[in-house]
Each structure stands twice: as structure tokens, then as C-alpha cells.
Amino acid sequence: MAKDAQTNSLEEFWIPFTDNAGFKKDPRLIVKASGNYMTDHRGGTVLDGSSGLFCSPAGHCHPKIIEAVHESMQNLTYVSAFGTSHASAFALAEKLARLLPEDINHVFFVNSGSEAIDTALKIVMAYHSAMGSDRHRFVSRERAYHGVNIGGVSLSGLVNNRKTFQDVIPNVVHMRHTWNPDELMVRGQPEHNGVDLANDLQRAVDTFGGGTIAACFVEPVAGSTGTLAPPKGYLERLRQICDENGILLVFDEVITGFGRIGGKFAADAFGVTPDIMTMAKALTNGSIPMGAVAVKDGIYEAITDKAAPGAIEFFHGYTYSGHPAACAAGLAALDIYETEGLFERAADLSPYFLDAVYALRDHPMVKDIRGIGSMVGFEMHSNGKPGARGGDCQKKLFWNGMHVKFTGDTGILAPMYIAEEKHIDEMMDKLTKTLGELT
């Protein structure tokens, strides 16, 4: 018997990274959004305290993006990414390259951050194959995220992202994470242990041989685990070790890209240039799924020059790589960031934002606060069941009028770049109220 088209059982949709049974008993549905705010299905107003999933810094439903996508879709709804293309894809790649560090001028479009990581892995393999080297080992880090495709899960250092999925790619070595339980409430980059922690890569070189290691993947600031900024000297030492051993350094800038940390990318903010960068999320202001992998010229040229004339150089791609609507959204988003000065606005608001969150440092519920730029992780004391208090806090926060992304017992605040001091004040009022309701 056919179901009533007006009836929504909430049963058929399998929601990602969610307690599905609990959600369907007490659903939290968004029906519309604009700027800093969303509206839930009960008619309540919800402040977006994490810019969606760090992907909508220019605010929800930006009219310039809507207009650009609408105009694009009147001319092209799809172009095959294999063997043909369209002008917007080249225009977006060129505009994006102008934002990237020097010598990173070639862009491969994908549809998500997870796809960007798996694409970066394959680019690394293709590069070393073209160079005639047999490098088969990858280095990642504890508490790393790197998406949910099988390559990213292989690199992941988050146990819950790995324990169910055992058949991952082999030969991945994990460095230590950078959180120090003896150095809490640090604002910005921790002062200590940077070089020592980065020397985990040197130990991998000493143990396995530098000539076996293809690439080192790091989030410049580990985001999903709760905002772990790199200790001073850490990224610089990784860059040095990679240079000395022919290892490619890959920055996962899916969260940190497009002004979240300061500068255009974390590479700018920290003054360390990788060989490959992955990005997604804010590339289109979260309006249409899209990601990208950007590589240094030498990597692109090594792979393309190796192929015979007329042959495909890189056997990889996605049906929707460089989709016309996504490219239109990306072009509009990058234009908005520039013309509205949003990276600069975020940097200007950062001190006020950080001051406000660090005022919770003595709250009895708060174990640690870690913040840099326009992102702060606040970790709560566990109630003996890891993640339970965080899940409770997220739900209570929503019904108190604010959305915040949580990982375990850590919430991650990441305001829109269009936010003002009044929005930060509102954010802290709602957070403080909710913390007081927890048990």
C-alpha cells in the first residue's frame, strides 16, 4: 500500500553521525535559515554557533550565491567531467589558485572533504610512481579526522571512526596528537613540545626509512577532535623533515581553509607551505557540495609529463567533479569573501570571541578550552560515560536556541564571519544557561 505523500515517518532517512533512535523520538528539524539564524520545526529561532559544520561563514542563504546558482542552472545543469568541461570550472580554479600559497596553482575538484583526502592519497601515489620511487607508507596523527571514505578512515586517529571498519589501507603510521593534559586553557598555539612531537615523523623515518614514506597528512589545526592548535615549531619541523626525506606534506584544510584560523588558509596563518592542500566546506559557503585538492606545480607536471601524448594522465575523477552549479556557488562565495571583507571581519572579531569563551575557564563543568582564530573547542568533564554529557549538552543547547557541533564531550564554537559582538554575547548566554542545566 502506498504511503500518504504528506506523512513523514522519519523512519526511512538514515541520518549520519547521529543517534537515529533518539533523534526520531525528539527530532531537531530545520525548516529555513538566513544569516546567523535558523528556524526549527516548532518555530523557534536557533543561532548557528558552528557555521553549520564550519562551512557557511558568509551566513545561510546568501542571496548572491542563490542568484549565481540560479543563473548558472538556466544554462547548464550538468557537463560531463570526463573529456569535456565548462568555463566556470576553469574560472573557479583560477580564482582559487590566486588565494593559495605560491607555487600551488593546480586544482582538482571533488564533492566533499572526504573525497578530497582520498584524491590527495591517489595524487601522492601517482606522483611517486611518476618519479620512479617505491614509497608506500603514509604518516598521519592520533585524533586526526580526514573524512570518512576508506582512505580517510585509514588515516584517521579517532577510534570510533575506525573500530567498526577494520579493512583499511595498510602501512599507515600515526604520530602522537598534540593535546597536553598538563597544559590546559591555552589560547592560540601552545608554547611547548612542538619540535618534540613533530619528531615523531623523524622516528618513523628512522624506523622504516625515509625512502618508504610517501606523505605526511596533518590538519594544521585538528578540528573535529576539538580544536588542537599546533604547538610552536611543530609545523615548521614537519616541513623540514619532509624536505630532508622527499616526503610530501599534505595539509587537510577542509575546516581551517577560507579564513577560519586567520589569513586565507592555515598555511598563511602559520607561514608553512605544504605540497598539497585539501579543502571543502566554505569553498561554496556550504551551499552546494564541493571540495578541491590543490597541488604544487611540480607535482602536477610530474604526473602529466609522465604520460604518453594523448593518454589520460591521472585515472581518477568523479561524475560531479566541477559541477556547473557548484562552480557558480564557489565563484560567488569567493567573491563575497573578498568584497565583503569577511576574512578581515573574522580576524577583527576573533579577540572578542576568544575573550568571551575563555571567560568560562573557571566554570565547574569545563575541563579545557582550546581556541585560535574563529574556532574554539570547549571540553566538558566526563560524567563517567564518554560522550554522554556532550550529547546531552548538544540537545539542550538546540532547544535553548543554539546549534553547536560536538565530538564526544567537546563542543566546537565557530561563529559566522558576518557575526557581530551581539551574536557572541548571545552565544555565550545560551551556552552558559545550558551548562548550568547539565548534571
DORO-653826 format. One record per residue (C-alpha): residue number from 1; residue in three letters; x, y, z. Coordinates in nm, 3 decimals. Layout:
# DORO-653826
NODE seq type       u       v       w
NODE NUM  ALA       X       Y       Z
...
//
This chain:
# DORO-653826
NODE seq type       u       v       w
NODE   1  MET   0.000   0.000   0.000
NODE   2  ALA   0.140   0.336  -0.100
NODE   3  LYS   0.224   0.576   0.180
NODE   4  ASP   0.047   0.905   0.217
NODE   5  ALA   0.272   1.160   0.046
NODE   6  GLN   0.200   1.408   0.328
NODE   7  THR   0.306   1.169   0.605
NODE   8  ASN   0.665   1.181   0.722
NODE   9  SER   0.750   0.886   0.944
NODE  10  LEU   1.113   1.000   0.989
NODE  11  GLU   1.198   0.631   0.952
NODE  12  GLU   1.345   0.597   0.603
NODE  13  PHE   1.628   0.852   0.622
NODE  14  TRP   1.943   0.711   0.787
NODE  15  ILE   2.099   1.020   0.947
NODE  16  PRO   2.481   1.036   0.951
NODE  17  PHE   2.680   1.067   1.276
NODE  18  THR   2.356   1.074   1.476
NODE  19  ASP   2.176   0.872   1.741
NODE  20  ASN   1.899   0.783   1.496
NODE  21  ALA   1.668   0.620   1.751
NODE  22  GLY   1.697   0.913   1.990
NODE  23  PHE   1.661   1.169   1.712
NODE  24  LYS   1.340   1.018   1.581
NODE  25  LYS   1.188   1.031   1.930
NODE  26  ASP   1.275   1.401   1.962
NODE  27  PRO   1.364   1.535   1.615
NODE  28  ARG   1.552   1.860   1.564
NODE  29  LEU   1.447   1.976   1.218
NODE  30  ILE   1.547   2.297   1.042
NODE  31  VAL   1.285   2.444   0.812
NODE  32  LYS   1.457   2.763   0.697
NODE  33  ALA   1.763   2.975   0.762
NODE  34  SER   1.902   3.320   0.694
NODE  35  GLY   2.228   3.482   0.801
NODE  36  ASN   2.331   3.377   1.152
NODE  37  TYR   1.999   3.210   1.234
NODE  38  MET   1.790   2.904   1.156
NODE  39  THR   1.426   2.823   1.233
NODE  40  ASP   1.330   2.486   1.379
NODE  41  HIS   1.013   2.292   1.301
NODE  42  ARG   0.846   2.423   1.615
NODE  43  GLY   0.900   2.781   1.503
NODE  44  GLY   1.192   2.851   1.737
NODE  45  THR   1.491   3.064   1.640
NODE  46  VAL   1.829   2.889   1.654
NODE  47  LEU   2.161   3.075   1.648
NODE  48  ASP   2.412   2.880   1.438
NODE  49  GLY   2.713   2.860   1.668
NODE  50  SER   2.925   2.640   1.442
NODE  51  SER   2.858   2.793   1.099
NODE  52  GLY   2.674   2.476   1.005
NODE  53  LEU   2.968   2.236   1.009
NODE  54  PHE   3.222   2.518   0.972
NODE  55  CYS   3.104   2.559   0.614
NODE  56  SER   2.879   2.868   0.599
NODE  57  PRO   3.083   3.166   0.724
NODE  58  ALA   2.901   3.415   0.497
NODE  59  GLY   2.568   3.319   0.651
NODE  60  HIS   2.285   3.095   0.542
NODE  61  CYS   2.102   3.151   0.213
NODE  62  HIS   2.324   3.431   0.088
NODE  63  PRO   2.127   3.595  -0.195
NODE  64  LYS   2.430   3.640  -0.422
NODE  65  ILE   2.500   3.267  -0.415
NODE  66  ILE   2.137   3.181  -0.477
NODE  67  GLU   2.129   3.420  -0.773
NODE  68  ALA   2.455   3.286  -0.918
NODE  69  VAL   2.342   2.924  -0.896
NODE  70  HIS   2.001   3.006  -1.044
NODE  71  GLU   2.158   3.185  -1.337
NODE  72  SER   2.405   2.903  -1.396
NODE  73  MET   2.136   2.635  -1.387
NODE  74  GLN   1.940   2.811  -1.660
NODE  75  ASN   2.230   2.743  -1.897
NODE  76  LEU   2.395   2.426  -1.767
NODE  77  THR   2.259   2.169  -1.526
NODE  78  TYR   2.536   1.917  -1.597
NODE  79  VAL   2.852   1.879  -1.801
NODE  80  SER   3.049   1.555  -1.815
NODE  81  ALA   3.369   1.594  -1.618
NODE  82  PHE   3.540   1.329  -1.832
NODE  83  GLY   3.669   1.462  -2.161
NODE  84  THR   3.472   1.787  -2.156
NODE  85  SER   3.437   2.082  -1.921
NODE  86  HIS   3.292   2.431  -1.896
NODE  87  ALA   3.421   2.783  -1.841
NODE  88  SER   3.312   2.816  -1.476
NODE  89  ALA   3.534   2.526  -1.368
NODE  90  PHE   3.841   2.698  -1.511
NODE  91  ALA   3.735   3.033  -1.369
NODE  92  LEU   3.692   2.890  -1.019
NODE  93  ALA   4.023   2.704  -1.033
NODE  94  GLU   4.200   3.025  -1.140
NODE  95  LYS   4.029   3.234  -0.870
NODE  96  LEU   4.109   2.975  -0.607
NODE  97  ALA   4.472   2.947  -0.714
NODE  98  ARG   4.513   3.321  -0.656
NODE  99  LEU   4.422   3.267  -0.290
NODE 100  LEU   4.663   2.978  -0.240
NODE 101  PRO   5.031   2.991  -0.144
NODE 102  GLU   5.287   3.048  -0.417
NODE 103  ASP   5.354   2.753  -0.649
NODE 104  ILE   5.021   2.585  -0.561
NODE 105  ASN   4.840   2.653  -0.887
NODE 106  HIS   4.667   2.334  -0.997
NODE 107  VAL   4.325   2.236  -0.863
NODE 108  PHE   4.134   1.908  -0.888
NODE 109  PHE   3.763   1.942  -0.799
NODE 110  VAL   3.575   1.684  -0.593
NODE 111  ASN   3.248   1.687  -0.399
NODE 112  SER   3.348   1.676  -0.032
NODE 113  GLY   3.637   1.687   0.210
NODE 114  SER   3.636   1.308   0.233
NODE 115  GLU   3.675   1.280  -0.143
NODE 116  ALA   3.949   1.542  -0.131
NODE 117  ILE   4.154   1.328   0.109
NODE 118  ASP   4.116   1.011  -0.096
NODE 119  THR   4.205   1.210  -0.408
NODE 120  ALA   4.513   1.351  -0.236
NODE 121  LEU   4.622   0.999  -0.143
NODE 122  LYS   4.596   0.892  -0.507
NODE 123  ILE   4.779   1.203  -0.628
NODE 124  VAL   5.062   1.121  -0.387
NODE 125  MET   5.079   0.766  -0.521
NODE 126  ALA   5.069   0.884  -0.881
NODE 127  TYR   5.343   1.139  -0.816
NODE 128  HIS   5.586   0.893  -0.660
NODE 129  SER   5.510   0.641  -0.935
NODE 130  ALA   5.591   0.906  -1.194
NODE 131  MET   5.914   0.984  -1.008
NODE 132  GLY   6.009   0.616  -1.012
NODE 133  SER   6.012   0.578  -0.633
NODE 134  ASP   5.860   0.294  -0.434
NODE 135  ARG   5.704   0.480  -0.143
NODE 136  HIS   5.408   0.301   0.010
NODE 137  ARG   5.382   0.431   0.365
NODE 138  PHE   5.173   0.723   0.496
NODE 139  VAL   5.205   0.913   0.821
NODE 140  SER   4.905   1.063   0.998
NODE 141  ARG   4.829   1.153   1.358
NODE 142  GLU   4.629   1.040   1.659
NODE 143  ARG   4.296   1.225   1.692
NODE 144  ALA   4.305   1.312   1.321
NODE 145  TYR   3.977   1.312   1.128
NODE 146  HIS   4.045   1.324   0.750
NODE 147  GLY   3.693   1.232   0.644
NODE 148  VAL   3.504   0.906   0.619
NODE 149  ASN   3.600   0.747   0.287
NODE 150  ILE   3.822   0.444   0.324
NODE 151  GLY   4.146   0.637   0.269
NODE 152  GLY   4.048   0.898   0.525
NODE 153  VAL   3.942   0.630   0.773
NODE 154  SER   4.282   0.467   0.725
NODE 155  LEU   4.449   0.795   0.817
NODE 156  SER   4.203   0.866   1.096
NODE 157  GLY   4.318   0.874   1.456
NODE 158  LEU   3.968   0.878   1.604
NODE 159  VAL   3.889   0.535   1.745
NODE 160  ASN   3.513   0.548   1.690
NODE 161  ASN   3.569   0.627   1.323
NODE 162  ARG   3.789   0.318   1.284
NODE 163  LYS   3.685   0.038   1.517
NODE 164  THR   3.393  -0.091   1.308
NODE 165  PHE   3.586  -0.066   0.980
NODE 166  GLN   3.892  -0.288   1.006
NODE 167  ASP   3.977  -0.341   0.640
NODE 168  VAL   4.159  -0.013   0.583
NODE 169  ILE   4.465   0.055   0.370
NODE 170  PRO   4.786  -0.078   0.527
NODE 171  ASN   5.115   0.094   0.608
NODE 172  VAL   4.977   0.397   0.792
NODE 173  VAL   5.184   0.520   1.086
NODE 174  HIS   5.033   0.755   1.344
NODE 175  MET   5.223   1.029   1.522
NODE 176  ARG   5.112   1.143   1.866
NODE 177  HIS   4.838   1.404   1.893
NODE 178  THR   4.931   1.747   2.023
NODE 179  TRP   4.699   1.783   2.324
NODE 180  ASN   4.887   1.809   2.652
NODE 181  PRO   4.683   1.736   2.969
NODE 182  ASP   4.935   1.939   3.170
NODE 183  GLU   4.883   2.248   2.954
NODE 184  LEU   4.514   2.337   2.968
NODE 185  MET   4.324   2.653   2.876
NODE 186  VAL   4.583   2.751   2.614
NODE 187  ARG   4.481   3.031   2.380
NODE 188  GLY   4.644   3.004   2.038
NODE 189  GLN   4.949   2.788   1.987
NODE 190  PRO   5.091   2.602   2.287
NODE 191  GLU   5.444   2.709   2.374
NODE 192  HIS   5.596   2.369   2.444
NODE 193  ASN   5.673   2.032   2.283
NODE 194  GLY   5.626   2.138   1.921
NODE 195  VAL   5.957   2.011   1.786
NODE 196  ASP   5.949   1.701   2.008
NODE 197  LEU   5.604   1.600   1.886
NODE 198  ALA   5.696   1.668   1.522
NODE 199  ASN   6.000   1.444   1.566
NODE 200  ASP   5.757   1.151   1.568
NODE 201  LEU   5.786   1.186   1.190
NODE 202  GLN   6.163   1.165   1.221
NODE 203  ARG   6.124   0.849   1.429
NODE 204  ALA   5.912   0.700   1.152
NODE 205  VAL   6.191   0.790   0.909
NODE 206  ASP   6.447   0.627   1.136
NODE 207  THR   6.234   0.315   1.184
NODE 208  PHE   6.105   0.249   0.833
NODE 209  GLY   6.339   0.454   0.616
NODE 210  GLY   6.254   0.793   0.473
NODE 211  GLY   6.250   0.645   0.123
NODE 212  THR   5.945   0.434   0.211
NODE 213  ILE   5.727   0.723   0.330
NODE 214  ALA   5.513   0.883   0.061
NODE 215  ALA   5.340   1.163   0.253
NODE 216  CYS   5.258   1.309   0.590
NODE 217  PHE   4.895   1.419   0.633
NODE 218  VAL   4.805   1.673   0.903
NODE 219  GLU   4.524   1.909   0.987
NODE 220  PRO   4.713   2.233   1.067
NODE 221  VAL   4.460   2.272   1.347
NODE 222  ALA   4.292   1.944   1.432
NODE 223  GLY   3.929   2.048   1.407
NODE 224  SER   3.675   1.773   1.461
NODE 225  THR   3.857   1.640   1.765
NODE 226  GLY   3.807   1.974   1.940
NODE 227  THR   4.043   2.242   1.810
NODE 228  LEU   4.402   2.130   1.873
NODE 229  ALA   4.628   2.412   1.757
NODE 230  PRO   4.983   2.311   1.662
NODE 231  PRO   5.247   2.385   1.927
NODE 232  LYS   5.502   2.643   1.819
NODE 233  GLY   5.764   2.494   1.590
NODE 234  TYR   5.554   2.186   1.512
NODE 235  LEU   5.453   2.252   1.152
NODE 236  GLU   5.792   2.406   1.074
NODE 237  ARG   5.969   2.089   1.193
NODE 238  LEU   5.735   1.865   0.991
NODE 239  ARG   5.815   2.072   0.681
NODE 240  GLN   6.188   2.036   0.748
NODE 241  ILE   6.172   1.658   0.790
NODE 242  CYS   5.963   1.619   0.476
NODE 243  ASP   6.209   1.828   0.276
NODE 244  GLU   6.505   1.628   0.400
NODE 245  ASN   6.347   1.296   0.305
NODE 246  GLY   6.147   1.363  -0.011
NODE 247  ILE   5.817   1.322   0.174
NODE 248  LEU   5.515   1.518   0.054
NODE 249  LEU   5.348   1.732   0.320
NODE 250  VAL   4.968   1.743   0.290
NODE 251  PHE   4.759   1.996   0.481
NODE 252  ASP   4.398   1.900   0.535
NODE 253  GLU   4.241   2.247   0.529
NODE 254  VAL   3.881   2.130   0.497
NODE 255  ILE   3.795   2.312   0.822
NODE 256  THR   4.083   2.560   0.854
NODE 257  GLY   4.062   2.695   0.498
NODE 258  PHE   3.900   3.020   0.393
NODE 259  GLY   3.975   3.243   0.690
NODE 260  ARG   3.878   3.024   0.986
NODE 261  ILE   4.219   3.041   1.157
NODE 262  GLY   4.336   3.378   1.027
NODE 263  GLY   4.483   3.453   0.686
NODE 264  LYS   4.324   3.294   0.385
NODE 265  PHE   4.436   2.945   0.489
NODE 266  ALA   4.618   2.799   0.786
NODE 267  ALA   4.922   2.772   0.561
NODE 268  ASP   4.928   3.153   0.552
NODE 269  ALA   4.849   3.193   0.920
NODE 270  PHE   5.135   2.965   1.028
NODE 271  GLY   5.378   3.053   0.750
NODE 272  VAL   5.429   2.691   0.641
NODE 273  THR   5.353   2.587   0.283
NODE 274  PRO   5.258   2.225   0.216
NODE 275  ASP   5.293   2.040  -0.113
NODE 276  ILE   4.924   1.953  -0.132
NODE 277  MET   4.616   2.112   0.025
NODE 278  THR   4.268   1.968   0.060
NODE 279  MET   3.966   2.192   0.110
NODE 280  ALA   3.585   2.185   0.101
NODE 281  LYS   3.313   2.324   0.332
NODE 282  ALA   3.346   2.703   0.295
NODE 283  LEU   3.451   2.674  -0.071
NODE 284  THR   3.085   2.723  -0.165
NODE 285  ASN   2.976   2.863   0.173
NODE 286  GLY   2.821   2.521   0.227
NODE 287  SER   2.554   2.590  -0.033
NODE 288  ILE   2.636   2.305  -0.273
NODE 289  PRO   2.865   2.008  -0.202
NODE 290  MET   3.214   2.073  -0.336
NODE 291  GLY   3.575   2.013  -0.241
NODE 292  ALA   3.913   2.052  -0.403
NODE 293  VAL   4.271   1.933  -0.393
NODE 294  ALA   4.538   2.186  -0.483
NODE 295  VAL   4.894   2.083  -0.562
NODE 296  LYS   5.228   2.243  -0.628
NODE 297  ASP   5.315   2.288  -0.993
NODE 298  GLY   5.593   2.029  -0.978
NODE 299  ILE   5.352   1.756  -0.867
NODE 300  TYR   5.105   1.828  -1.145
NODE 301  GLU   5.380   1.848  -1.404
NODE 302  ALA   5.549   1.526  -1.291
NODE 303  ILE   5.223   1.332  -1.331
NODE 304  THR   5.110   1.489  -1.658
NODE 305  ASP   5.454   1.485  -1.822
NODE 306  LYS   5.495   1.114  -1.749
NODE 307  ALA   5.200   1.014  -1.968
NODE 308  ALA   5.233   0.942  -2.338
NODE 309  PRO   5.095   1.208  -2.574
NODE 310  GLY   4.717   1.180  -2.599
NODE 311  ALA   4.690   0.946  -2.299
NODE 312  ILE   4.495   1.009  -1.979
NODE 313  GLU   4.749   1.114  -1.717
NODE 314  PHE   4.553   1.051  -1.396
NODE 315  PHE   4.289   0.777  -1.387
NODE 316  HIS   4.070   0.935  -1.127
NODE 317  GLY   3.766   1.160  -1.102
NODE 318  TYR   3.401   1.184  -1.005
NODE 319  THR   3.084   1.218  -1.207
NODE 320  TYR   3.016   1.552  -1.042
NODE 321  SER   3.370   1.693  -1.033
NODE 322  GLY   3.343   2.064  -1.112
NODE 323  HIS   2.964   2.058  -1.141
NODE 324  PRO   2.840   2.383  -1.304
NODE 325  ALA   2.613   2.478  -1.013
NODE 326  ALA   2.885   2.410  -0.758
NODE 327  CYS   3.134   2.616  -0.955
NODE 328  ALA   2.885   2.904  -0.972
NODE 329  ALA   2.837   2.881  -0.596
NODE 330  GLY   3.214   2.871  -0.540
NODE 331  LEU   3.277   3.175  -0.760
NODE 332  ALA   3.004   3.368  -0.579
NODE 333  ALA   3.131   3.262  -0.235
NODE 334  LEU   3.491   3.366  -0.307
NODE 335  ASP   3.364   3.698  -0.441
NODE 336  ILE   3.159   3.753  -0.124
NODE 337  TYR   3.456   3.677   0.100
NODE 338  GLU   3.658   3.937  -0.089
NODE 339  THR   3.405   4.214  -0.148
NODE 340  GLU   3.251   4.195   0.200
NODE 341  GLY   3.594   4.164   0.364
NODE 342  LEU   3.481   3.857   0.559
NODE 343  PHE   3.825   3.717   0.636
NODE 344  GLU   3.921   4.053   0.781
NODE 345  ARG   3.593   4.080   0.973
NODE 346  ALA   3.652   3.737   1.125
NODE 347  ALA   4.003   3.836   1.230
NODE 348  ASP   3.874   4.158   1.386
NODE 349  LEU   3.604   3.974   1.584
NODE 350  SER   3.837   3.694   1.697
NODE 351  PRO   3.974   3.865   2.014
NODE 352  TYR   3.624   3.946   2.140
NODE 353  PHE   3.508   3.592   2.063
NODE 354  LEU   3.807   3.429   2.232
NODE 355  ASP   3.779   3.655   2.537
NODE 356  ALA   3.413   3.560   2.573
NODE 357  VAL   3.469   3.184   2.557
NODE 358  TYR   3.778   3.185   2.781
NODE 359  ALA   3.570   3.360   3.047
NODE 360  LEU   3.431   3.009   3.109
NODE 361  ARG   3.773   2.880   3.216
NODE 362  ASP   3.666   2.852   3.582
NODE 363  HIS   3.324   2.701   3.514
NODE 364  PRO   3.292   2.375   3.711
NODE 365  MET   3.161   2.189   3.407
NODE 366  VAL   3.451   2.291   3.180
NODE 367  LYS   3.769   2.084   3.171
NODE 368  ASP   3.960   2.262   2.892
NODE 369  ILE   3.926   2.540   2.637
NODE 370  ARG   4.132   2.545   2.316
NODE 371  GLY   4.090   2.832   2.076
NODE 372  ILE   4.255   3.000   1.783
NODE 373  GLY   4.121   3.241   1.522
NODE 374  SER   3.746   3.192   1.487
NODE 375  MET   3.723   2.844   1.636
NODE 376  VAL   3.715   2.724   1.996
NODE 377  GLY   3.676   2.379   2.145
NODE 378  PHE   3.536   2.363   2.498
NODE 379  GLU   3.575   2.024   2.662
NODE 380  MET   3.349   1.929   2.949
NODE 381  HIS   3.432   1.692   3.232
NODE 382  SER   3.302   1.345   3.159
NODE 383  ASN   3.022   1.208   3.377
NODE 384  GLY   3.181   0.864   3.356
NODE 385  LYS   3.023   0.779   3.022
NODE 386  PRO   3.241   0.938   2.750
NODE 387  GLY   3.033   1.146   2.512
NODE 388  ALA   2.712   1.128   2.714
NODE 389  ARG   2.740   1.476   2.860
NODE 390  GLY   2.832   1.619   2.519
NODE 391  GLY   2.530   1.460   2.356
NODE 392  ASP   2.303   1.591   2.631
NODE 393  CYS   2.455   1.938   2.602
NODE 394  GLN   2.407   1.949   2.225
NODE 395  LYS   2.039   1.860   2.251
NODE 396  LYS   1.971   2.103   2.536
NODE 397  LEU   2.159   2.378   2.353
NODE 398  PHE   1.945   2.333   2.047
NODE 399  TRP   1.621   2.376   2.241
NODE 400  ASN   1.778   2.671   2.422
NODE 401  GLY   1.824   2.828   2.079
NODE 402  MET   2.173   2.742   1.952
NODE 403  HIS   2.329   2.480   1.728
NODE 404  VAL   2.682   2.363   1.817
NODE 405  LYS   2.884   2.078   1.668
NODE 406  PHE   3.002   1.823   1.927
NODE 407  THR   3.260   1.547   1.923
NODE 408  GLY   3.230   1.339   2.237
NODE 409  ASP   3.225   1.577   2.534
NODE 410  THR   3.374   1.865   2.334
NODE 411  GLY   3.169   2.134   2.166
NODE 412  ILE   3.321   2.339   1.887
NODE 413  LEU   3.218   2.703   1.851
NODE 414  ALA   3.281   2.861   1.512
NODE 415  PRO   3.075   3.176   1.453
NODE 416  MET   2.984   3.311   1.114
NODE 417  TYR   3.221   3.573   0.977
NODE 418  ILE   2.919   3.800   0.948
NODE 419  ALA   2.862   3.772   1.324
NODE 420  GLU   2.884   4.080   1.545
NODE 421  GLU   2.965   4.121   1.913
NODE 422  LYS   2.596   4.091   1.996
NODE 423  HIS   2.590   3.744   1.841
NODE 424  ILE   2.889   3.638   2.050
NODE 425  ASP   2.711   3.768   2.361
NODE 426  GLU   2.401   3.571   2.267
NODE 427  MET   2.613   3.264   2.202
NODE 428  MET   2.769   3.282   2.548
NODE 429  ASP   2.436   3.350   2.721
NODE 430  LYS   2.283   3.038   2.568
NODE 431  LEU   2.592   2.827   2.638
NODE 432  THR   2.618   2.940   3.000
NODE 433  LYS   2.249   2.873   3.057
NODE 434  THR   2.280   2.524   2.913
NODE 435  LEU   2.594   2.435   3.108
NODE 436  GLY   2.401   2.521   3.422
NODE 437  GLU   2.131   2.270   3.329
NODE 438  LEU   2.369   1.975   3.290
NODE 439  THR   2.415   1.705   3.551
//
